Each structure stands twice: as structure tokens, then as C-alpha cells.
Amino acid sequence: MKRQRKSLSFYLILFGFSVILVAGYSIYMIVYNGSTVQDVYVLWFMPFFFTGFYYGSDWLIEKIVNRKKKVDYEGKFLQEISQQMRDSNEFIIEEFRRLQINKTFQSDLKKAYHIYQNGEDELYNIDRLEKKYRKESLEKRAMKFVLDYLRENKKTPESE
């Protein structure tokens, strides 16, 4: 369940409702119990405290929950590539399924993500991924999209 952020109008309505309750109780205490205004004026601070406490606790919970959320950069990387593959209309659903269960291709995707994050080195480089598969194979066609994405979106030290 996703937590929805409450609007300012929610807190204003809450404040108004609590003011009406406190006013009603104050009138009741003054009229029927013979209390003086000095006895009930302390109650008039309750709507401010209650609404402020409610707002503060919502704000604090939101900050704690948002801090725990982590961005899945690898998932975003894979989403971008799969979206480009879907947009090209070169693959059918069965081919996507075969790519998902192909362990070699999946490990090469992890290598491609490593190249995307950390740049090329002796072990992880674009040329090695490019030459790995046979011509016109399904993996070669899919890897073409991955490599094109890597070339387009190379991270440069200045961008960080």
C-alpha cells in the first residue's frame, strides 16, 4: 500500500474540526457546569498542539520512509534497454522469454551494467561483448541494443 501525502487542506479541516469541538466543550462547561473562562482557556491551545503534532508525525514518518527507499539503477538500465527493444518491433514475446532464461546473456547484461557504471577495463569492455555471439543470433541482435545504449550513455567523470 502506497502512503499518500496529505494536503494542507486536510490539516486545515482537522484544525477547524478540533476548534469546533473545543468551542462546544468550552460552552458546555461554562453554561452547564458553571466553569469560568479562566478554567477552560487552556483548552484553546489543544487544536494548535493536536494539529501540529499530527502534521509533525506525518512529516517525520514520510522522511523516514523516503530515506529507506533506494533507487534501483540496474533496473532502470534494463528498463531503458528493453523499452528500446520493444519500440523497435524486432522481437516477439517468445524471444524475450528465451533471452530471460539464457544465463549467458543475463551474465553479459550484468557485465554491460558494470561497464555502464564503472567504465571499461581489461575484463569488462564493449568489444568483448560485441564479438561474443554468432552473427544473426538472437543474442547478437539483442546485444546490439545493449551496446548501442552503452555507447550513447557513457558516463564521463565530468557528469558525476
C-alpha angles and dihedrals in degrees: 000000000000116000113234120215113241118234127233090252089062091058092044091052090047090050092048092049092050091048090053091049093049092046091050092048092046092051090047092051093047097045104037105024098037095237119160126235089252089060095054105032090090087066090064090073091059097082090053093047095043096048092042092050091047092049092045094050092048090049092049094048090049091052092049094047093046091050091057094053112098125197113240101220093174090053090051090049092052092044092055093050095045090048090054090049092050092047091054092058090213094121134061124213093259090057091053089052092050090051091051094055095040103104094194093054091046091052089049089053088055089051090050090052089050089053089048092052103036106019128239126316136161094285099037117042138140096238092058091051091046095054097042102088134058119259116271093011120138092245092051091052091049093044089055088066092047093050093045089053091049092051093047095047105037111159113236123200089240093060094061 
